[in-house]
Amino acid sequence: MRCPHCGSSKVRANRWGERVGTGIGGLAGAATGWGGLCAGAEAGAVAGTCLGGPLGTVAGGILGALAGLATGAVAGSKAGQLVDEHIIGSHACRDCGESFTL
């Protein structure tokens, strides 16, 4: 691939879709993980079997949110890559700095 402005072969993909997808997916995954904590804590309180106490509940919520964050970020990144490849296609030249779409 060559820059249409200066002809340089030093071209990189901007990857806007991947970056945005990673952020949105990570936030959604973290919220889902935290939501799972809240549902689990409520069920444990109703059943009266919450042996870990408040500290265990918070630790579980943090771990759930982190696991959700990682899973969501990976899924969002993959979706963003598809958007980059098939819809946006934005690139930039490292020599002249021009941005262009193929």
N, C-alpha and C positions, 0 to 999 in steps of 0.2 A: 504494500500500500504506500502511495506517495501523496505528499501534500499537493493539492491543486494550485496553491499560491506560489510556492517556491520550488517544488519538485523534490524536496527532501524525503528520505525514507525514514526519518526519525519521527514517527507518528505514534501517538498513544490514544487509547480510548478514554473518554471522560468518565464513563461509568456512573452517570447521575442516577439512573434507575436502580442500580445495585446499592448505592449509598442510601438513597431514600428508602428502598425496600428493607434494608437491614435495620434502619432506625425504627420504621413503623412496625416491622415484624417483632423486633426486640421489645418494644413497648407493649404491644398486644400480648406477647407471650408472658411478659412479667406480670401484666394485669391478670391474665388467666391463672398464672401460678399463685398469685396472691389471693385471687377469688376462691381458688380451691382450698386455701388455708382457712378462709373465713367460713366456708361451708363445713369443712372438717371440724373446726373448733366448735361451731354451733351444734353439730351432731354429737360431738363428744360431751358437751355440756348438758345436752338433753338426756343423753344416756347415762350420765354420771360416771363415765369411765375415763375421764381426762386425768391420767396419772402423772403426766409430765408437767402439769401446772402451766402458769403463764409463760415461763421461760421457754419451755418446750414448744409451746404454741408459736411464739415469736420466732424461734429458731427454725421451726418447720416452715413458717411463712416465708422467711428469708430464703431458705433452700428451695422452696417451691417457686418463688419468684425468680431466683437465679436460673433454675432449670428451665422455666418457661421462657426467660429472656434468651438463653442460648438457643433453644429450639426455635423460637420465633425469629430470631436474627438469621439463623441459617435458612429457614424457609423464605423469609423476606428477601434475603440476598439472592437466592436462586430465582425467585420471581422477578426481581429487579434485573438480573442478568438477561432473562428472556426479553424484558421490555427494552433493554439496551440494544440487544442484538437485532430484534425484529421491528422495533418501532422508532426509537430515538436515533441510534446510530451516530452519536456525536463523537467527533475526534478532534484532537489538537496537535499541531505541529510543534515539536520541541525546538526547532531552529528559528522559525519566524514568529511563533506564538499565535498564529491564526487558528480559529476554530472552524470546523466544517462538518457537514453531514454527507455521508456517502449514499 
